[in-house]
Every structure is written in structure tokens, then in C-alpha cells.
Amino acid sequence: MAEPLAELRSEVAAFLAAEQATGRFAPRCDAWMRGVDRGFSQDLGRRGWLGITWPTAYGGRGQPHLARLVVTEELLRAGAPVASHWIAERQIGPAILRYGTEALKHELLPPIAAGELTFCLGMSESEAGSDLAAVRTVAQRDGDGFRVTGTKIWTTNAHRAEFAYVLAVTDSAAGKAGRLSEFVVDMRTPEVEVRPIYDLAGEHHFNEVFFDGAFVPEGRVIGTVGRGWEQVTAQLAFERGGPERFMSTYPLLQALAAGAERDASAAEAIGGLVARLRGLRTLAWETARRMDAGEAPAQAAAILKFLGTSYEQDLLETARRLLEPGSEATAAMLADVQLAMPGISLRGGSTEILAGIIAKDAEVAR
């Protein structure tokens, strides 16, 4: 397995170096959230690098999760513009592959693998935050489908997305295990409204999304009605367990290593960050191996996200301290990370929520 993965890594790295040399993109931190280029995503799809783990019948290549990890590491290392496909390919595709009907798989997986669809995540709500059990958006049965009513917030790239994944309440009287269901909502539905949320730099990534009785046909339910909690907790292994949880700031680490003064204290600080990065990569590789074994390692993914957030926060503070005023590109990287950092501690689950999950699972294991 090592040789094919090394060949794949070299192939992806060579492609990215050539694209960067032509000026197709400049390295950017947090590019999986901020770097939108649908044409670039489609180029990746044509090379078979999206949905690489999925069966060929659904547009994939039937490769292991380790192969996907190699591709995503190189994309993040380069700071490439991958936001157009990232959520769809990372999270929604695997959820549909695991729980969706054959019709839904054939409808959505091939275009996701081709880089042709953008998805947004309708999970967080203003009254629920990272606590998915507190979701209030409802989906009421209406004939051969459901009517979705409620509001989602911090919905990245909703203004660009063709579809939204929406977690909604289908049985308010049921307990947590039977209360929720998962849906694919067409963002072109008239009863869907997207309102922008601008960050401090005036950039538009986040949105608030309002669903006012938006109709979702029965065929757009992911899995079984009432099993949304079970499904989404397994799905979070895909959201939290990837290298974007510690490599979204990798271009800044490169600039730090190249541009910082080489006194002993700087070398020690940078060396500590590199050592932590190696440890996080090891954990990400172990998580991918467990996925290849058919597991959904939610606890390992939560640990990776928890430690990755701490690492990226420390990387920013080290860069602030050590980086000399330099190029415009380096200054832009630092600014990107400073703007993204508050969100890094929230997206994919707040640090406090993750600490609770880790502690609870550790207690159960004792």
C-alpha cells in the first residue's frame, strides 16, 4: 500500500505545483472554507481525486480512506481553493453512501465526485449552537414528503450551494434517539431564503438560512426517518477526523519556518509545532485506517478536532510573535488565520462540547 500512496501523493503534489506556477491560485490558509473555485474542483474530479473511496458505480475509484487522506493533505498543504466541493465530498457523500437509497446515491454521488455540486450544512442553530440534540427546525409529513420549517446559522457557502444537508425534528415527542431525521434540501426551493453574514473583513462565507415550509420529497431523506441522531453522530467522524482540523493553517506554518529569525527560542517554538503536527497526522492516519476497517471512530475524531484546535491556536500566537513584517502574501495568511480562529474553535463542535464527549466516552470505557 505504501508505494501506491507515495505515487498518488507525488502526482497530486506535481499537479498543485504546476497550477500554482501558472498563477491559478495562491496558497491561502483556511482554503477549505474560504477558497472557492468550482472549476478547480471539477479539475480534481476529472483526475478521480474526489470521492476516491466510493465505488466506481457511483463515480468513485474504490480506493481506501488512506488514499483520500493523501489527497486532502496535499490540497491543504498547498492552500488550494477546494471549498466548492469540500463539504459535499468529505461529509455528505459518505453519509449518502452509508445510509441513502440507491436512487439517491445514483442521483447525487457522481456529480459530487465530478466536483459539480456544492453542499452546505444545515446543523447549527442560534438557540442550539453545537448541541445537535437541541435542534428546533422541524420537518412535518406532507403527502409524499416533508415540509421543513426553521432557521440554521453559520451555514458556510449556502449562497453558492445547490443543496443543503438539514438536520430536523420529525417527532418532537420522541427521545433524542428517535427525534431527528436527515434531509437533502434543494436550495432553489422557493421557501428557502439565504441571508449573508459578513466577517470583520467584509467577506461573505457564512449565512443564516430560513426554511418556511420548504418541501422535501420522500426520496431526499437520508437513511431512516427518526434515526438522524444515530446517523449524524457516526457522520461526525468524517467531519471532525480529517486533516483540515489541523492543517488549515499549514501555509502559515511554512511561512513561519521560512521567515522567522533563527535564534534558539524561535527554533524551539517552531520545532514544537512541527512535532505536534506529526502527532496529529499520526492520529488522522489511524482514524482513516479505522474507517477502512468499517468503523465510524467518532471519539477518535473528537480527540483529533480538540487537539487540532489547540494546535492551530498556538500556531497563530507563535506566528504573531515570531514573524517579521514581510511579504504581502504572508501578511494576508496571518490575517486570514486571525479572522478564522474564533470559528476554528466552534465549527465541527465547540471545544467545550468536544471535551464533554471525550470525557464521557473515557468514563464509559473505564
PyMOL commands that set and color helices and strands:
alter all, ss='L'
color gray80, all
select helices_A, chain A and resi 2-21+31-34+38-46+56-58+65-78+83-99+102-113+132-134+176-179+218-220+228-240+244-247+250-259+264-292+298-322+328-344+351-365
alter helices_A, ss='H'
color red, helices_A
select strands_A, chain A and resi 119-122+138-142+145-153+163-169+180-186+192-198+204-217+221-222
alter strands_A, ss='S'
color yellow, strands_A
deselect
rebuild
show_as cartoon
